[in-house]
């Protein structure tokens, strides 16, 4: 088989992307505290250590609460904003949309430090609530982008048909719009959750004494003994990501089939 | 028909989109039980006018009355009209039966009664037994039937149809046209159809309003519209019409004397004069009102000479471009290809029979 240059490049590129991730499970099961070859044998000790670590569990719980809450908050806000930008015309629409989308390009360090200054100035105590607000702020633009696509591809006469058949604007929203954009909403929730789960800077600034998963991992990197456990944790997170992605893709495809549309892309 | 009570009344409707003047003083009455069409080229305001009946479009001034009631403050969901959308707007996440029963959600009848109504309605539109199918798996024609059933099950006073046939192919379109006419006759509901297809309007309607640039150019029954178009523009939009340069040389109580290019001097009655004036004087006639005579064939009417310039063969019909008596421009004559009739060649000299009664004077 002749391997062309471009094909070679593609394989090398994939290797570059995924080799570090492949090392995670390898060292997570390696019976040794040093992250280096040769491997020493198989052990589940690191997973056990991870399970028994009180602070880690607290960080995980915090991250799950923050991730879920900020995803829900960002998706609800995103839904309103996407609806407004796709259906209505109002003065100042362009500038307002631009302002909402701005956190997409603002350096997170700026967002994080300015939020910290404002919150301290207002006398708000730092807690996971402040992290939720910060994460909702940066996740909302992503949610708007996803939901605008979902709402924008909806035939406007579907809404008019529901009105025409006697429904009010609200019942039309519940009966027609919401079920049809549900795949978009699920995607938006997942994206919001993932953004929050691995966000470090804002969590670092706004969490006060509460650890989140990324800030906890960062704090543990100082201790070489803790590294195999972090590898085990990383393995769990990779598995979780693949599962989430699969769920998202499943809903996206079933949503397409339900709306009778052609599959024109997606994650998988 | 004309003694029926008014169902929809438009009183001097004006509609502006910013600077754009979409509807310019529409005043018309649609009667109860009528099949009424709004016909015009795209951008003439016909869909906008239809949407003012449904309540999807606000009007800048004027009034829309349905069954005698002013609709100014009535939202679309409180109007006794239902609409079949151009895209059909079938809810893709529901089954056929769920789509049809959608409008009955607030109806107090029991589930079983509603299911019976749905099955009955599906039967009427030719979809008996399709209730459990997923709506997104239907063909275009079937979607249209579901849209019809969904609207008609609410027994509206008026059914609004926005270009319902434009997405169907020719065979199904013709079949649907006939079915719609029958359905309308059976149910006795007022139908208002928007279309840009003049043939469709002629086939289906009791009366047609021809619209150009936000105004009604002519409102008449199909036959009057075809035989006596109010203006040159209406004549050109509906069917084909030949126009010959003309000059009026005498006006009298018993008729108007006109010299027509290629036909000579004719006297036309006052009923043969179009009502709208658009500047140029011309005489028009439909392609089928003239006959190319075979050798030895005689005619009851007048005869003139012509030269065949073009022959277009359509199977059942042939169109000829003929220059009459060295006139300034050639005219189109259409002839049925009856058995035994020969088709003259290009360049042949022929005799053409015509009648002054078929002419219309536009001035």
Interface residues (C-beta under 8 A of the other chain):
Chain A: X155 X157 X158 X160 X161 X162 X163 X164 X165 X166 X167 X168 X175 X176 X179 X180 X257 X258 X259 X260
Chain B: X54 X56 X75 X76 X77 X81 X82 X83 X85 X86 X87 X89 X91 X92 X93 X102 X103 X105 X106 X135 X136 X137 X150 X151 X154
